[in-house]
């Protein structure tokens, strides 16, 4: 085909008003050599063998011997070989003509299982102390049929916790704790269908769909896939966007039609974005579109009652599409805003009525919010700095590939405006809220699906590429580099995020023996508690009382919390010790040393100890102190050499 003919065909595919790929203008090509000499069955067997090999290797891993870079230091070479084999088979499958979608789906699910199943297979319990707290919220709702909005702000958005309570009761479970361990893998697999639908709605470049999916999972290191409202609401966000892009995306605007503002926007979009976007088939009747709008409204309502942030990001993205004419849902953002404001005004009144400064205090402080989200988090031990650096490198790499993909697509005449707009839309959040220092992380997460698709187009921008071998090879090399970097970025905090059986045993002991009006103290928040008895005790964290924490400062804090009038207990674990070393650069063994001083000086008595955790009860100051006695039994030494 001559260059002129190619240009004419491309213009016909992307010009304003085209109805989509109803006609296949190119003659169908006969299937060529499949998978570089491998058959579909051979590639499927190769993937299955790699998956079995990787799982068996992980089942033999000792996660207690973690290094500063997390799980990547203990998984062993067999696991990396298994991941490499899945990537290689995926690359072979991308070279098939035609593509075998079931095979690619199986390979991608295998890759997700090896990546996001790593934690559940290696560690005895679910990571992240916050996930245990969320289980406690759900258990309270299951037991009492009500919320406690004055206890925690998250109870003002109880949708996710109510759903978890319902599912746990329906399954006959005492607590949603049973869901925690496998929640990351489940949420990532749940996100796969809507992501696939989004990519299909944006482009007919089928190889880019699968490449983009792989890039998404290998660049999604944010760690918001644990048992949380954010993980569930990100899934809802993807479902909403998939429907909006599939069924409510119009043809490109015409510079010669519409209002002056519409003509101005259309002119500049044409200048900056080539002939326009690809149009994909989306035939539907008015009744079907009305039903879809109703479904989207219900999905958004579920978001509005489940999460503080996701509704704002969804409305922002949809509003940008409306302003630039990339959706037919022109009045819909107003309806969604009414739903969101109604819930905040009435359902979340217990939160905002006393926290208006928290909600609006960061508005307009772009520099401070960026600093809090980025430079304010880059601190800690050398190992911690390495993990943070790897995260920045991964984010920069996927952004750079997306830029290359956008440029290559532009040269072929594709505008990809919907992708670009949705990829940019989350970042204005930084001018509104710091979100506890996580605004940049959340913006990155919500932009990633669209950034990942553009990154895939850096390797194969054309819908009908003439050459696929070298681009597929280059893609496999890039993915092979992403995989170990992702393991460091995603699991680099496991040294203090992991939950050991000893940690859980100490918390269980405390729940069984502590008085109901007691105050429970942790040195750092990394502790699997509040998964039950969420309102029975007063829970506090002593993080950064002094640097390093001092026994006298700890005692003064306990007095302020009622020591003398009610019991105050302290839990010391290896995970908290590792958190202090990594996050605050505290000396090795600092937590064990502090616990020993408390016991030796008579400021606390030891109630329970095991190789990784100890429970102390603080002694009121009126009881006096005694001269340090090194022979006094104290907390078990958590082997600082391994901490």
Secondary structure, 3 states (H helix, E strand, C coil): CCHHHHHHHHHHHHCCCCCCCCCCCCCCCCCCCHHHHCCHHHHHHHHHHHHHHHHHHHHCCCHHHCECCEHHHCCCHHHHHHHHHHHHHHHHHHCCCCCCHHHHHHHHHHHHHHHHCHHHHHCCCCCCHHHHHHHHHHHHHHHHCCCCCCCCHHHHCCHHHHHHHHHHHHCCCCCCHHHHCCHHHHHHHHHHHHHHHHHHHHCCCHHHHHHHHHHHHHHCCCCCCCCCHHHHHHHHHHHHHHHHHHHCCCCCCCCCCCCHHHHHHHHHHHHHHCCECCCCCCCCCHHHHHHHHHHHHHHHHHHHCCCCCHHHHHHHHHHHHHHCCCCCCCCHHHHHHHHHHHHHHHHCHHHHCCCHHHHHCCCCCHHHHHHHHCHHHCCCCHHHHHHHHHHHHHHHHHHHHHHHHHHHHHHCCECCHHHHHHHHHHHHHHHCCCHHHCHHHHHHHHHHHHHHHHHHHCCCCCCCCCCCHHHHHHHHHHHHHHHHHHHHHHHCCHHHHCCCHHHHHHHHHHHHHCCCCCEEEECCCCCCCCCCCCCCCEEEECCCCCCCCCHHHHHHHHHHCCECCECEEEEEEHHHHHHHHHHCCCCCCHHHHHHHHHHHCCCEEEEEECCCEEEEEECCHHHCCCCCCCCCCCCCCCCHHHC
